[in-house]
Amino acid sequence: MSVPRARLLDLMRARCELFSTTFNPEGVRTGNKILRQKLKGPALASYYPRKVMTFRDFQKEFQPLELEVENEDEIDRLEHIAGLKSRGKGAPKKKREKDTSKKR
């Protein structure tokens, strides 16, 4: 003697209402498992420390005193780019205006 499917569905519906779960008798993938999880954004954002002061902020602080502060990383980067350009390996120049001579 088996229980009719309609009666089992009514039982499942009542159980879902009672325990605040999703009623899904067909077993369709809905993503509720993911949506119920705790948000990961705040934990990921708190992993990296906040930047207190950037190098540009540091330069701006000493600008009124007319002190020259050099950024060694920026100087190294510019020297590297100059070396690449001298060997012909640098980035191509950007276009200044549209090329209207192309045919469609």
C-alpha positions in Angstrom: 0.0 0.0 0.0 1.7 3.2 -1.2 0.9 6.8 -0.4 -0.4 8.9 -3.3 2.0 11.4 -4.8 -0.3 14.4 -4.3 -0.4 13.6 -0.5 3.5 13.4 -0.4 3.7 16.8 -2.2 1.3 18.3 0.3 3.5 17.0 3.1 6.7 18.4 1.4 5.0 21.8 0.9 4.0 21.9 4.6 7.5 20.9 5.7 9.0 23.6 3.5 6.7 26.2 5.0 7.5 25.1 8.5 11.3 25.0 8.2 11.5 28.0 5.7 13.0 26.0 2.9 12.3 26.1 -0.8 9.6 23.8 -2.2 11.1 22.2 -5.3 9.4 18.8 -6.0 10.9 18.5 -9.5 14.5 19.0 -8.2 15.3 21.9 -10.6 18.6 23.6 -10.0 17.7 27.0 -8.6 20.9 28.3 -7.0 19.4 28.5 -3.5 22.4 26.6 -2.0 24.7 29.4 -3.2 22.3 32.2 -2.2 21.9 30.8 1.3 25.7 30.9 1.9 27.3 33.7 4.0 28.6 36.6 1.9 32.4 36.4 1.2 32.9 40.0 0.1 33.6 41.5 3.6 36.0 38.7 4.5 37.9 39.1 1.2 38.0 42.9 1.5 39.4 42.7 5.0 42.2 40.4 4.0 44.3 43.1 2.4 45.3 46.1 4.6 44.0 49.5 3.6 46.5 51.9 2.0 47.3 54.6 4.4 49.3 56.9 2.0 50.4 56.5 -1.6 53.6 57.8 -3.0 51.8 60.6 -4.8 50.3 61.7 -1.5 53.8 61.7 0.0 55.1 63.9 -2.9 52.2 66.4 -2.5 52.9 66.7 1.2 56.5 67.8 0.5 55.7 70.0 -2.5 55.2 73.2 -0.5 58.6 72.8 1.1 60.1 72.5 -2.4 61.8 69.2 -1.5 62.2 66.8 -4.4 61.2 63.2 -3.7 62.1 60.6 -6.4 60.1 57.5 -6.9 62.6 54.8 -7.7 60.0 52.3 -8.9 58.7 54.9 -11.4 62.2 55.7 -12.6 63.0 52.0 -13.1 59.7 51.6 -15.1 60.5 54.5 -17.4 64.1 53.2 -18.0 62.7 49.8 -18.8 60.2 51.3 -21.3 62.9 53.4 -22.9 65.1 50.3 -23.4 62.2 48.5 -25.0 61.5 51.4 -27.4 65.2 51.6 -28.3 65.1 48.0 -29.5 61.8 48.5 -31.3 59.8 46.4 -28.8 57.8 49.1 -27.2 54.0 49.6 -27.4 52.8 51.1 -30.6 51.7 54.8 -30.7 48.0 55.5 -30.2 46.0 56.8 -33.1 45.1 60.5 -32.8 42.2 60.6 -35.3 39.9 58.2 -37.0 40.9 56.7 -40.3 38.1 57.5 -42.7 39.7 56.1 -45.8 38.6 52.5 -45.1 36.0 51.1 -47.4 33.0 49.2 -46.2 
